[in-house]
Amino acid sequence: MKILGAVVAGLASISIFVTTAKAACDDIPAEFRADGGWLFKMGKTWRPVNKELNDFVGDNAKRVFFTYVVNDKGAKMPRRGLLIVKSGYDLVHARSDGDTQRITLLRNSQRNVEKCETEVRYFKAKVLSDVYDRYHDYGFRTKGKEADVDLIERFHVKYATREPAGCKDSKEARADVYFGGRWTSNRSQFSFDPKVVKFGQHSQFLAWIGISPAYAAPPISDRQVEIKKYVADSDGLACVRFDIKVQPGRFIRINDLEHPGLFREKEQSWVWTE
């Protein structure tokens, strides 16, 4: 019985891994399977976020289920990567102030695909907002807040890609390319500052010489960052699923760390509006 139980448990864990990492897109209409598509579930159907979510939510709080579509059918190797899901409340529209001092870091458990990856357990922690922002906006490790910095670095992961180099680090701060005023990196994509996401981290000179940059907290609260790993199937498809409670003032932003192209894909965002 113990052996049978172990086999059943093993099959269950494999099933969970395949469902999340090589997510079937059978329930997604063909018209919405374009690479980079962002959808939400309305009843039994899927609809585009930016065109219809605001009307669907209205003035009520709802838990909404989302899908991000990866579709690289012409690729020689299945695409592998990470989707970053950032959310919070815009204090201009939110009905309560919320927590502006801390950010929640969330990552589901995942099995390693390649040797360069590490098998990680479920992770959830809160860190000080200013420590998080300085780390991702400037590459600065706030002195005296080593415990928070350590949590941030434990949150980040190494993940397999389809590139010959193999693995990447989600906290990599080296710029992709120095061209056209852009020096974006994996780390900059975790920023809550749209300018940092688009153009890259602010000058790291202050960090190099040990001077902390001035910090002005953005007018947002209850921030959360979630890492979602994906591996496309043999047809080049993957559907990354996540859910968030949506209510007045909520914003959601997503970034695909491995979207193909010379420059990174534009951050997709949605914010509740009246």
Rosetta blueprint (number, residue, H / E / L):
1 M L
2 K H
3 I H
4 L H
5 G H
6 A H
7 V H
8 V H
9 A H
10 G H
11 L H
12 A H
13 S H
14 I H
15 S H
16 I H
17 F H
18 V H
19 T H
20 T H
21 A H
22 K L
23 A L
24 A L
25 C L
26 D L
27 D L
28 I L
29 P L
30 A H
31 E H
32 F H
33 R L
34 A L
35 D L
36 G L
37 G L
38 W E
39 L E
40 F E
41 K E
42 M E
43 G L
44 K L
45 T E
46 W E
47 R E
48 P E
49 V H
50 N H
51 K H
52 E H
53 L H
54 N H
55 D H
56 F H
57 V H
58 G L
59 D L
60 N L
61 A L
62 K E
63 R E
64 V E
65 F E
66 F E
67 T E
68 Y E
69 V E
70 V E
71 N E
72 D L
73 K L
74 G L
75 A L
76 K L
77 M L
78 P L
79 R L
80 R E
81 G E
82 L E
83 L E
84 I E
85 V E
86 K E
87 S E
88 G E
89 Y E
90 D E
91 L L
92 V L
93 H L
94 A L
95 R L
96 S L
97 D L
98 G L
99 D L
100 T L
101 Q L
102 R E
103 I E
104 T E
105 L E
106 L E
107 R E
108 N L
109 S L
110 Q E
111 R L
112 N L
113 V L
114 E L
115 K L
116 C L
117 E L
118 T L
119 E L
120 V E
121 R L
122 Y L
123 F E
124 K E
125 A E
126 K E
127 V E
128 L E
129 S H
130 D H
131 V H
132 Y H
133 D H
134 R H
135 Y H
136 H H
137 D H
138 Y L
139 G L
140 F L
141 R L
142 T L
143 K L
144 G L
145 K L
146 E H
147 A H
148 D H
149 V H
150 D H
151 L H
152 I H
153 E H
154 R H
155 F H
156 H L
157 V L
158 K E
159 Y E
160 A E
161 T L
162 R L
163 E L
164 P L
165 A L
166 G L
167 C E
168 K E
169 D E
170 S L
171 K L
172 E L
173 A L
174 R L
175 A L
176 D L
177 V L
178 Y L
179 F E
180 G L
181 G L
182 R E
183 W E
184 T L
185 S L
186 N L
187 R H
188 S H
189 Q H
190 F H
191 S L
192 F L
193 D L
194 P H
195 K H
196 V H
197 V H
198 K H
199 F H
200 G E
201 Q L
202 H L
203 S L
204 Q L
205 F H
206 L H
207 A H
208 W H
209 I L
210 G L
211 I L
212 S L
213 P L
214 A L
215 Y L
216 A L
217 A L
218 P L
219 P L
220 I E
221 S E
222 D E
223 R E
224 Q E
225 V E
226 E E
227 I E
228 K E
229 K E
230 Y E
231 V E
232 A L
233 D L
234 S L
235 D L
236 G L
237 L E
238 A E
239 C E
240 V E
241 R E
242 F E
243 D E
244 I E
245 K E
246 V E
247 Q L
248 P L
249 G L
250 R E
251 F E
252 I E
253 R E
254 I E
255 N E
256 D E
257 L L
258 E L
259 H L
260 P L
261 G L
262 L L
263 F L
264 R L
265 E L
266 K L
267 E L
268 Q E
269 S E
270 W E
271 V E
272 W L
273 T L
274 E L
